[in-house]
């Protein structure tokens, strides 16, 4: 599903003018996951590069960005996306796109 700033299902996540301005730079933004009133994750392109966009209902993008930077500094860059940018109000985070296997189910073995 393509994300537009006037989509009524996304309500408060996209009403902030700073969020709308930030998202206007992303082309072909499509929704990957939506947690109503909390978070929206999408994919698109910025300057011809694939990116992941996380939009938070609160300024949580800054913490997410710090965690990604810490994981990269710990040598886990090949496994986790790179934090590229955070909006000034902390509601939107831009991450690198990593091709490969999605690690949504990891065995204990």
Rosetta constraint file for C-alpha pairs under 8 A:
AtomPair CA 1 CA 30 HARMONIC 5.33 0.50
AtomPair CA 1 CA 31 HARMONIC 5.50 0.50
AtomPair CA 2 CA 28 HARMONIC 7.04 0.50
AtomPair CA 2 CA 29 HARMONIC 5.83 0.50
AtomPair CA 2 CA 30 HARMONIC 4.23 0.50
AtomPair CA 2 CA 31 HARMONIC 6.21 0.50
AtomPair CA 3 CA 7 HARMONIC 7.16 0.50
AtomPair CA 3 CA 29 HARMONIC 5.67 0.50
AtomPair CA 3 CA 30 HARMONIC 5.37 0.50
AtomPair CA 3 CA 31 HARMONIC 6.15 0.50
AtomPair CA 3 CA 42 HARMONIC 7.98 0.50
AtomPair CA 5 CA 14 HARMONIC 5.66 0.50
AtomPair CA 5 CA 15 HARMONIC 7.40 0.50
AtomPair CA 5 CA 20 HARMONIC 6.31 0.50
AtomPair CA 6 CA 14 HARMONIC 7.61 0.50
AtomPair CA 7 CA 11 HARMONIC 7.07 0.50
AtomPair CA 10 CA 14 HARMONIC 6.45 0.50
AtomPair CA 10 CA 36 HARMONIC 7.09 0.50
AtomPair CA 10 CA 37 HARMONIC 7.40 0.50
AtomPair CA 11 CA 15 HARMONIC 6.47 0.50
AtomPair CA 11 CA 37 HARMONIC 7.45 0.50
AtomPair CA 12 CA 16 HARMONIC 7.28 0.50
AtomPair CA 12 CA 37 HARMONIC 6.66 0.50
AtomPair CA 12 CA 57 HARMONIC 7.17 0.50
AtomPair CA 13 CA 37 HARMONIC 6.49 0.50
AtomPair CA 13 CA 38 HARMONIC 7.55 0.50
AtomPair CA 13 CA 39 HARMONIC 7.42 0.50
AtomPair CA 13 CA 40 HARMONIC 7.77 0.50
AtomPair CA 13 CA 55 HARMONIC 6.84 0.50
AtomPair CA 13 CA 56 HARMONIC 6.70 0.50
AtomPair CA 13 CA 57 HARMONIC 5.38 0.50
AtomPair CA 14 CA 19 HARMONIC 6.22 0.50
AtomPair CA 14 CA 20 HARMONIC 6.31 0.50
AtomPair CA 15 CA 19 HARMONIC 7.46 0.50
AtomPair CA 15 CA 20 HARMONIC 7.28 0.50
AtomPair CA 16 CA 20 HARMONIC 6.45 0.50
AtomPair CA 17 CA 21 HARMONIC 6.15 0.50
AtomPair CA 18 CA 22 HARMONIC 6.11 0.50
AtomPair CA 18 CA 87 HARMONIC 7.61 0.50
AtomPair CA 18 CA 89 HARMONIC 7.49 0.50
AtomPair CA 19 CA 23 HARMONIC 6.10 0.50
AtomPair CA 19 CA 55 HARMONIC 7.95 0.50
AtomPair CA 19 CA 87 HARMONIC 7.49 0.50
AtomPair CA 19 CA 91 HARMONIC 7.06 0.50
AtomPair CA 19 CA 92 HARMONIC 6.62 0.50
AtomPair CA 20 CA 24 HARMONIC 6.10 0.50
AtomPair CA 21 CA 25 HARMONIC 7.31 0.50
AtomPair CA 22 CA 26 HARMONIC 7.75 0.50
AtomPair CA 22 CA 87 HARMONIC 6.92 0.50
AtomPair CA 22 CA 92 HARMONIC 7.67 0.50
AtomPair CA 25 CA 46 HARMONIC 6.64 0.50
AtomPair CA 26 CA 44 HARMONIC 6.00 0.50
AtomPair CA 26 CA 45 HARMONIC 5.54 0.50
AtomPair CA 26 CA 46 HARMONIC 5.19 0.50
AtomPair CA 27 CA 44 HARMONIC 5.60 0.50
AtomPair CA 27 CA 45 HARMONIC 5.09 0.50
AtomPair CA 27 CA 46 HARMONIC 6.42 0.50
AtomPair CA 28 CA 43 HARMONIC 7.77 0.50
AtomPair CA 28 CA 44 HARMONIC 5.05 0.50
AtomPair CA 28 CA 45 HARMONIC 6.50 0.50
AtomPair CA 29 CA 42 HARMONIC 6.22 0.50
AtomPair CA 29 CA 43 HARMONIC 5.43 0.50
AtomPair CA 29 CA 44 HARMONIC 4.27 0.50
AtomPair CA 29 CA 45 HARMONIC 7.27 0.50
AtomPair CA 30 CA 42 HARMONIC 5.26 0.50
AtomPair CA 30 CA 43 HARMONIC 5.42 0.50
AtomPair CA 30 CA 44 HARMONIC 6.36 0.50
AtomPair CA 31 CA 40 HARMONIC 7.28 0.50
AtomPair CA 31 CA 41 HARMONIC 6.10 0.50
AtomPair CA 31 CA 42 HARMONIC 4.25 0.50
AtomPair CA 31 CA 43 HARMONIC 6.59 0.50
AtomPair CA 32 CA 40 HARMONIC 7.71 0.50
AtomPair CA 32 CA 41 HARMONIC 5.47 0.50
AtomPair CA 32 CA 42 HARMONIC 4.87 0.50
AtomPair CA 32 CA 43 HARMONIC 6.86 0.50
AtomPair CA 33 CA 40 HARMONIC 5.76 0.50
AtomPair CA 33 CA 41 HARMONIC 5.09 0.50
AtomPair CA 33 CA 42 HARMONIC 6.83 0.50
AtomPair CA 34 CA 39 HARMONIC 5.93 0.50
AtomPair CA 34 CA 40 HARMONIC 4.40 0.50
AtomPair CA 34 CA 41 HARMONIC 6.35 0.50
AtomPair CA 35 CA 39 HARMONIC 5.10 0.50
AtomPair CA 35 CA 40 HARMONIC 6.17 0.50
AtomPair CA 36 CA 40 HARMONIC 7.84 0.50
AtomPair CA 37 CA 57 HARMONIC 5.99 0.50
AtomPair CA 38 CA 56 HARMONIC 5.81 0.50
AtomPair CA 38 CA 57 HARMONIC 4.75 0.50
AtomPair CA 38 CA 58 HARMONIC 7.45 0.50
AtomPair CA 39 CA 54 HARMONIC 7.02 0.50
AtomPair CA 39 CA 55 HARMONIC 5.54 0.50
AtomPair CA 39 CA 56 HARMONIC 4.50 0.50
AtomPair CA 39 CA 57 HARMONIC 5.96 0.50
AtomPair CA 40 CA 54 HARMONIC 5.83 0.50
AtomPair CA 40 CA 55 HARMONIC 5.11 0.50
AtomPair CA 40 CA 56 HARMONIC 6.60 0.50
AtomPair CA 41 CA 52 HARMONIC 7.13 0.50
AtomPair CA 41 CA 53 HARMONIC 5.68 0.50
AtomPair CA 41 CA 54 HARMONIC 4.54 0.50
AtomPair CA 41 CA 55 HARMONIC 6.34 0.50
AtomPair CA 42 CA 52 HARMONIC 5.78 0.50
AtomPair CA 42 CA 53 HARMONIC 5.15 0.50
AtomPair CA 42 CA 54 HARMONIC 6.53 0.50
AtomPair CA 43 CA 50 HARMONIC 7.20 0.50
AtomPair CA 43 CA 51 HARMONIC 5.77 0.50
AtomPair CA 43 CA 52 HARMONIC 4.52 0.50
AtomPair CA 43 CA 53 HARMONIC 5.96 0.50
AtomPair CA 44 CA 50 HARMONIC 5.75 0.50
AtomPair CA 44 CA 51 HARMONIC 5.54 0.50
AtomPair CA 44 CA 52 HARMONIC 6.52 0.50
AtomPair CA 44 CA 53 HARMONIC 7.61 0.50
AtomPair CA 45 CA 49 HARMONIC 5.18 0.50
AtomPair CA 45 CA 50 HARMONIC 4.46 0.50
AtomPair CA 45 CA 51 HARMONIC 5.55 0.50
AtomPair CA 46 CA 50 HARMONIC 6.54 0.50
AtomPair CA 46 CA 51 HARMONIC 6.64 0.50
AtomPair CA 50 CA 96 HARMONIC 7.17 0.50
AtomPair CA 50 CA 97 HARMONIC 5.77 0.50
AtomPair CA 51 CA 94 HARMONIC 6.87 0.50
AtomPair CA 51 CA 95 HARMONIC 5.83 0.50
AtomPair CA 51 CA 96 HARMONIC 4.98 0.50
AtomPair CA 51 CA 97 HARMONIC 4.85 0.50
AtomPair CA 52 CA 94 HARMONIC 5.95 0.50
AtomPair CA 52 CA 95 HARMONIC 5.01 0.50
AtomPair CA 52 CA 96 HARMONIC 6.08 0.50
AtomPair CA 52 CA 97 HARMONIC 5.78 0.50
AtomPair CA 53 CA 92 HARMONIC 7.06 0.50
AtomPair CA 53 CA 93 HARMONIC 5.85 0.50
AtomPair CA 53 CA 94 HARMONIC 4.81 0.50
AtomPair CA 53 CA 95 HARMONIC 6.25 0.50
AtomPair CA 54 CA 61 HARMONIC 7.38 0.50
AtomPair CA 54 CA 92 HARMONIC 5.66 0.50
AtomPair CA 54 CA 93 HARMONIC 5.14 0.50
AtomPair CA 54 CA 94 HARMONIC 6.52 0.50
AtomPair CA 54 CA 95 HARMONIC 7.92 0.50
AtomPair CA 55 CA 61 HARMONIC 7.51 0.50
AtomPair CA 55 CA 91 HARMONIC 5.72 0.50
AtomPair CA 55 CA 92 HARMONIC 4.53 0.50
AtomPair CA 55 CA 93 HARMONIC 6.55 0.50
AtomPair CA 56 CA 60 HARMONIC 6.24 0.50
AtomPair CA 56 CA 61 HARMONIC 6.63 0.50
AtomPair CA 56 CA 91 HARMONIC 4.94 0.50
AtomPair CA 56 CA 92 HARMONIC 6.22 0.50
AtomPair CA 57 CA 91 HARMONIC 6.55 0.50
AtomPair CA 58 CA 90 HARMONIC 7.56 0.50
AtomPair CA 58 CA 91 HARMONIC 5.87 0.50
AtomPair CA 59 CA 89 HARMONIC 6.44 0.50
AtomPair CA 59 CA 90 HARMONIC 4.20 0.50
AtomPair CA 59 CA 91 HARMONIC 4.47 0.50
AtomPair CA 59 CA 92 HARMONIC 7.82 0.50
AtomPair CA 60 CA 64 HARMONIC 6.44 0.50
AtomPair CA 60 CA 90 HARMONIC 6.17 0.50
AtomPair CA 60 CA 91 HARMONIC 6.26 0.50
AtomPair CA 61 CA 65 HARMONIC 6.02 0.50
AtomPair CA 61 CA 86 HARMONIC 6.41 0.50
AtomPair CA 61 CA 87 HARMONIC 7.99 0.50
AtomPair CA 61 CA 90 HARMONIC 5.15 0.50
AtomPair CA 61 CA 91 HARMONIC 5.47 0.50
AtomPair CA 61 CA 92 HARMONIC 5.64 0.50
AtomPair CA 61 CA 93 HARMONIC 5.11 0.50
AtomPair CA 62 CA 66 HARMONIC 6.26 0.50
AtomPair CA 62 CA 86 HARMONIC 6.38 0.50
AtomPair CA 62 CA 90 HARMONIC 5.38 0.50
AtomPair CA 62 CA 91 HARMONIC 7.84 0.50
AtomPair CA 62 CA 93 HARMONIC 7.40 0.50
AtomPair CA 63 CA 67 HARMONIC 6.23 0.50
AtomPair CA 64 CA 68 HARMONIC 6.33 0.50
AtomPair CA 64 CA 93 HARMONIC 7.80 0.50
AtomPair CA 65 CA 69 HARMONIC 6.27 0.50
AtomPair CA 65 CA 83 HARMONIC 5.26 0.50
AtomPair CA 65 CA 84 HARMONIC 7.96 0.50
AtomPair CA 65 CA 85 HARMONIC 7.72 0.50
AtomPair CA 65 CA 86 HARMONIC 7.19 0.50
AtomPair CA 65 CA 93 HARMONIC 6.98 0.50
AtomPair CA 66 CA 70 HARMONIC 6.20 0.50
AtomPair CA 66 CA 83 HARMONIC 7.94 0.50
AtomPair CA 67 CA 71 HARMONIC 6.18 0.50
AtomPair CA 68 CA 72 HARMONIC 6.18 0.50
AtomPair CA 68 CA 80 HARMONIC 7.20 0.50
AtomPair CA 68 CA 81 HARMONIC 7.10 0.50
AtomPair CA 68 CA 82 HARMONIC 6.22 0.50
AtomPair CA 68 CA 83 HARMONIC 5.75 0.50
AtomPair CA 69 CA 73 HARMONIC 6.17 0.50
AtomPair CA 69 CA 82 HARMONIC 7.02 0.50
AtomPair CA 69 CA 83 HARMONIC 6.41 0.50
AtomPair CA 70 CA 74 HARMONIC 6.22 0.50
AtomPair CA 71 CA 75 HARMONIC 6.66 0.50
AtomPair CA 71 CA 76 HARMONIC 5.45 0.50
AtomPair CA 71 CA 77 HARMONIC 6.87 0.50
AtomPair CA 71 CA 80 HARMONIC 7.46 0.50
AtomPair CA 72 CA 76 HARMONIC 5.00 0.50
AtomPair CA 72 CA 77 HARMONIC 4.48 0.50
AtomPair CA 72 CA 80 HARMONIC 7.46 0.50
AtomPair CA 72 CA 82 HARMONIC 7.21 0.50
AtomPair CA 73 CA 77 HARMONIC 7.70 0.50
AtomPair CA 76 CA 80 HARMONIC 6.41 0.50
AtomPair CA 77 CA 81 HARMONIC 6.91 0.50
AtomPair CA 77 CA 82 HARMONIC 7.03 0.50
AtomPair CA 80 CA 98 HARMONIC 7.67 0.50
AtomPair CA 81 CA 95 HARMONIC 6.02 0.50
AtomPair CA 81 CA 96 HARMONIC 5.19 0.50
AtomPair CA 81 CA 97 HARMONIC 6.28 0.50
AtomPair CA 81 CA 98 HARMONIC 6.15 0.50
AtomPair CA 82 CA 95 HARMONIC 5.55 0.50
AtomPair CA 82 CA 96 HARMONIC 5.14 0.50
AtomPair CA 83 CA 93 HARMONIC 7.46 0.50
AtomPair CA 83 CA 94 HARMONIC 6.32 0.50
AtomPair CA 83 CA 95 HARMONIC 4.67 0.50
AtomPair CA 83 CA 96 HARMONIC 6.58 0.50
AtomPair CA 84 CA 93 HARMONIC 7.64 0.50
AtomPair CA 84 CA 94 HARMONIC 5.39 0.50
AtomPair CA 84 CA 95 HARMONIC 5.20 0.50
AtomPair CA 84 CA 96 HARMONIC 6.56 0.50
AtomPair CA 85 CA 93 HARMONIC 5.88 0.50
AtomPair CA 85 CA 94 HARMONIC 5.06 0.50
AtomPair CA 85 CA 95 HARMONIC 7.16 0.50
AtomPair CA 86 CA 90 HARMONIC 6.07 0.50
AtomPair CA 86 CA 91 HARMONIC 7.60 0.50
AtomPair CA 86 CA 92 HARMONIC 5.69 0.50
AtomPair CA 86 CA 93 HARMONIC 4.47 0.50
AtomPair CA 86 CA 94 HARMONIC 6.20 0.50
AtomPair CA 87 CA 91 HARMONIC 6.31 0.50
AtomPair CA 87 CA 92 HARMONIC 5.24 0.50
AtomPair CA 87 CA 93 HARMONIC 6.51 0.50
